[in-house]
Amino acid sequence: MQKVMLSAKILAAATIGLSVLTFASTASATSLVPNIEGEIKTTNLGCLSNATCIDTTNAAQSPFTYKVTSLDVDGSGTKFGKSLLFVDNRDTANTNYGLGITFGTQDAGTNPPGGEYWLRAVATNASGNPVENGQLEIGQFFFDFLGKEVDSLTLELFDVEDKDITKILTVNGAAPNPSIIAAEGLNGNTQRITIKNVQNFQIQLGNPNSTKFPNTGDGVAMRSVPEPATVISLGALAVAGMFGTRQRRKIGV
C-alpha cells in the first residue's frame, strides 16, 4: 500500500512538472518577433513603408506586447538617421515596400536562416532615405515592455562580425554591469545574450562605421529565444522532492 501511495505521489509530482512545462511551451511561442512580415510601428516614426504595419502594443498583432522607439544609429544623426524595423522571413521576397526597400530571398549582406521570422533593421541616411535598398541591417532601438517585467530575455543575434559594437546599451535605464557585448564572429555566426529582470532595454544592432566592411557596414539580425529548460528542472525537482521526503520518513522510523 505504501508503494502504491508513493507511486501516486511521484505521478502527481511529475504531472505538476509536465503541466508547468506545457505552460512554458505555450509561452515559448510568445516572442518579441511577431509571426507576420511587415514593418514594426515605432513610437517616433510610425510606419513609413508600404509593408503591413505591425502594432506591437496590440495583442492581436503581437502576442508579447511592447513598444519600440528608433534612435540615431551612430549617436549623431550626421551620417545615418533613425532606422526602420521590419519582421522578415528570408524564404519570401518582398519587393513592394516602397522607399526603395527590397528584401530578396538572398541579399548582399545578412541572410538569416530561412523559414524563421527575424527583426531586421533598415538603416537610413541623414535625410531619412533607406540605405542599400533596405539591405543594411543596422539600427539602435529602445524596447519598452509597457510596465511588465520579464524575468529572463534571451536574444539571438545573427551575423555579428565586428567587435565591441553590437551590444545592450541599457537595461531599465542603466548601463549593464558587466557589459553585455556580442563577440566578433565569422560570417553567418549566431550568438545568444541574456538579460534579466527587464522592463526595458536599449540595443545597438550592427556597426554603421565598420572598418571590416567600410563600404557596407556590419548588419545584424535579431530575434528572441524563450528558454523553457529552467521550468523543466522545476518539474524534476518536484519529483526529486517526493523521493527525498520518502527517504527522510524511512530514516525516522
C-alpha positions as CSV (number, residue, x, y, z in Angstrom):
1,M,0.0,0.0,0.0
2,Q,2.9,2.4,0.8
3,K,4.5,1.7,-2.5
4,V,1.2,2.5,-4.3
5,M,0.9,5.7,-2.4
6,L,4.5,6.7,-3.2
7,S,3.9,5.9,-6.9
8,A,0.8,8.1,-6.8
9,K,2.8,11.0,-5.3
10,I,5.5,10.6,-7.8
11,L,3.0,10.6,-10.6
12,A,1.3,13.7,-9.2
13,A,4.6,15.5,-8.9
14,A,5.5,14.5,-12.5
15,T,2.1,15.7,-13.6
16,I,2.8,19.1,-12.0
17,G,6.1,19.3,-13.6
18,L,4.6,18.5,-17.0
19,S,1.8,20.9,-16.5
20,V,4.4,23.7,-15.9
21,L,6.3,22.5,-18.9
22,T,3.2,22.7,-21.1
23,F,2.6,26.2,-20.0
24,A,6.3,27.1,-20.8
25,S,5.9,25.5,-24.2
26,T,2.9,27.8,-24.8
27,A,4.8,30.8,-23.6
28,S,7.8,29.8,-25.8
29,A,5.6,30.7,-28.8
30,T,5.4,34.2,-27.4
31,S,8.3,36.1,-28.9
32,L,9.4,39.6,-29.5
33,V,9.1,38.8,-33.2
34,P,5.5,38.6,-34.5
35,N,4.8,35.8,-36.9
36,I,3.9,38.1,-39.7
37,E,6.1,40.0,-42.1
38,G,5.9,43.8,-42.2
39,E,7.2,47.0,-40.6
40,I,7.2,47.4,-36.8
41,K,5.4,50.6,-35.8
42,T,7.8,52.7,-33.8
43,T,6.7,55.4,-31.3
44,N,8.5,58.2,-33.2
45,L,8.4,57.1,-36.8
46,G,5.2,55.1,-37.1
47,C,5.3,53.0,-40.3
48,L,6.8,54.6,-43.4
49,S,6.9,51.8,-45.9
50,N,4.1,50.1,-47.9
51,A,4.6,46.9,-45.8
52,T,2.0,45.7,-43.3
53,C,2.2,48.0,-40.3
54,I,2.6,45.9,-37.2
55,D,1.5,47.5,-33.9
56,T,3.4,45.6,-31.2
57,T,1.2,47.2,-28.5
58,N,-1.8,45.3,-29.9
59,A,-2.0,41.7,-28.6
60,A,-3.9,40.7,-31.8
61,Q,-0.8,41.5,-33.9
62,S,1.9,40.8,-31.3
63,P,1.2,38.3,-28.5
64,F,4.0,39.7,-26.5
65,T,3.2,43.4,-26.3
66,Y,5.8,46.1,-26.1
67,K,6.7,49.4,-27.9
68,V,9.8,50.3,-29.8
69,T,11.5,53.7,-30.3
70,S,14.1,54.1,-33.0
71,L,17.2,56.1,-32.0
72,D,20.1,57.7,-34.0
73,V,22.2,54.7,-35.0
74,D,25.5,56.4,-34.7
75,G,24.6,58.8,-31.9
76,S,24.9,61.9,-34.0
77,G,22.5,61.7,-36.9
78,T,25.0,63.3,-39.3
79,K,25.7,60.2,-41.4
80,F,22.8,58.0,-40.6
81,G,19.3,58.7,-39.4
82,K,16.9,56.7,-37.4
83,S,16.5,53.1,-38.6
84,L,13.2,51.4,-39.6
85,L,12.5,48.0,-38.1
86,F,10.9,45.1,-40.0
87,V,9.9,41.5,-39.4
88,D,11.2,39.4,-42.3
89,N,11.2,35.7,-43.3
90,R,14.0,35.2,-45.9
91,D,12.0,32.4,-47.6
92,T,9.8,35.1,-49.2
93,A,10.9,38.0,-51.4
94,N,9.4,41.4,-50.6
95,T,9.8,43.9,-53.4
96,N,6.8,46.2,-52.9
97,Y,7.7,48.0,-49.7
98,G,8.4,51.3,-51.4
99,L,11.0,53.9,-50.3
100,G,13.5,51.8,-52.4
101,I,13.3,48.9,-49.9
102,T,13.7,45.5,-51.4
103,F,14.1,42.2,-49.4
104,G,15.1,39.3,-51.6
105,T,15.4,35.7,-50.6
106,Q,19.1,36.5,-50.8
107,D,20.6,39.9,-50.2
108,A,24.1,41.4,-50.2
109,G,24.8,41.0,-46.5
110,T,22.9,39.5,-43.6
111,N,20.9,36.3,-44.6
112,P,19.5,34.6,-41.5
113,P,18.1,31.0,-41.8
114,G,15.0,30.7,-43.9
115,G,11.6,29.7,-42.5
116,E,12.1,31.9,-39.4
117,Y,10.9,35.4,-38.5
118,W,13.7,37.9,-37.6
119,L,13.8,41.5,-36.7
120,R,15.8,43.3,-39.3
121,A,16.7,47.0,-39.1
122,V,16.8,49.2,-42.2
123,A,19.4,51.9,-41.9
124,T,18.6,55.3,-43.3
125,N,20.8,58.2,-44.2
126,A,20.7,61.7,-42.6
127,S,17.8,62.6,-45.0
128,G,15.8,59.6,-43.8
129,N,16.1,57.6,-47.0
130,P,16.9,53.8,-46.8
131,V,20.5,52.7,-47.4
132,E,21.4,49.9,-49.9
133,N,17.8,49.3,-50.8
134,G,17.0,48.5,-47.2
135,Q,19.7,45.8,-47.0
136,L,21.9,47.5,-44.4
137,E,20.6,45.9,-41.2
138,I,21.9,48.4,-38.7
139,G,19.9,50.3,-36.0
140,Q,19.6,51.4,-32.4
141,F,16.3,50.7,-30.7
142,F,14.6,51.1,-27.3
143,F,12.2,48.3,-26.3
144,D,9.7,49.1,-23.5
145,F,7.6,46.2,-22.1
146,L,4.7,48.6,-21.0
147,G,5.2,48.2,-17.3
148,K,5.7,44.4,-17.4
149,E,8.9,42.8,-16.1
150,V,10.5,39.9,-18.0
151,D,12.4,37.6,-15.7
152,S,14.8,36.5,-18.4
153,L,15.1,37.5,-22.0
154,T,17.5,35.7,-24.4
155,L,18.2,37.5,-27.7
156,E,19.7,35.6,-30.7
157,L,21.9,37.7,-32.9
158,F,22.8,36.6,-36.4
159,D,26.0,37.6,-38.3
160,V,27.9,39.8,-35.8
161,E,31.2,40.3,-37.5
162,D,32.6,43.5,-35.9
163,K,33.7,43.5,-32.3
164,D,32.6,45.8,-29.4
165,I,29.7,47.3,-31.4
166,T,26.5,45.1,-31.2
167,K,25.5,45.3,-27.5
168,I,23.0,46.0,-24.9
169,L,23.4,49.7,-24.1
170,T,20.9,49.9,-21.1
171,V,18.6,47.7,-19.1
172,N,15.9,49.5,-17.2
173,G,17.7,52.8,-17.9
174,A,21.1,51.8,-16.7
175,A,24.2,50.5,-18.4
176,P,24.6,46.8,-17.6
177,N,27.5,45.8,-15.3
178,P,29.3,43.8,-16.5
179,S,28.8,44.9,-20.1
180,I,26.8,42.7,-22.5
181,I,28.5,42.8,-25.8
182,A,28.3,40.4,-28.7
183,A,31.7,38.9,-29.7
184,E,33.3,39.3,-33.1
185,G,32.5,36.2,-35.2
186,L,32.8,34.6,-38.6
187,N,30.3,35.2,-41.4
188,G,26.9,33.8,-40.5
189,N,27.6,33.2,-36.8
190,T,24.8,33.1,-34.3
191,Q,25.2,34.3,-30.7
192,R,22.9,34.5,-27.7
193,I,22.9,37.1,-25.0
194,T,20.6,37.1,-21.9
195,I,19.3,39.9,-19.8
196,K,17.4,39.5,-16.5
197,N,14.5,41.3,-14.8
198,V,13.9,43.5,-17.8
199,Q,11.3,46.3,-18.0
200,N,13.0,48.0,-20.9
201,F,16.3,47.8,-22.8
202,Q,18.2,49.7,-25.5
203,I,20.3,47.8,-28.1
204,Q,22.7,48.6,-30.8
205,L,22.5,46.2,-33.8
206,G,25.4,46.3,-36.2
207,N,28.1,48.8,-37.0
208,P,27.5,51.7,-39.4
209,N,31.1,52.7,-39.4
210,S,32.7,49.3,-39.9
211,T,36.4,49.1,-40.8
212,K,36.0,45.5,-41.8
213,F,33.2,46.4,-44.2
214,P,33.7,50.1,-44.9
215,N,31.5,50.2,-48.0
216,T,28.5,48.4,-46.5
217,G,28.8,48.3,-42.7
218,D,28.2,45.2,-40.5
219,G,24.5,44.3,-40.4
220,V,23.0,42.1,-37.7
221,A,19.5,40.4,-37.4
222,M,17.8,39.7,-34.1
223,R,15.1,37.5,-32.6
224,S,14.2,36.4,-29.1
225,V,14.6,32.8,-27.9
226,P,12.5,31.6,-25.0
227,E,14.2,29.3,-22.5
228,P,11.8,26.7,-21.1
229,A,14.6,24.4,-19.8
230,T,14.6,26.2,-16.5
231,V,11.0,25.2,-16.0
232,I,11.7,21.6,-16.9
233,S,14.2,21.4,-14.0
234,L,11.5,22.7,-11.6
235,G,9.4,19.6,-12.6
236,A,12.4,17.3,-12.0
237,L,12.9,19.0,-8.6
238,A,9.3,18.3,-7.7
239,V,9.8,14.6,-8.4
240,A,13.1,14.5,-6.6
241,G,11.5,16.2,-3.6
242,M,9.0,13.3,-3.2
243,F,11.8,10.8,-3.2
244,G,13.6,12.9,-0.6
245,T,10.5,13.1,1.6
246,R,10.0,9.3,1.5
247,Q,13.7,8.7,2.4
248,R,13.6,11.0,5.4
249,R,10.5,9.3,6.7
250,K,12.1,5.9,6.4
251,I,15.1,7.1,8.3
252,G,13.0,8.4,11.0
253,V,11.1,5.1,11.6
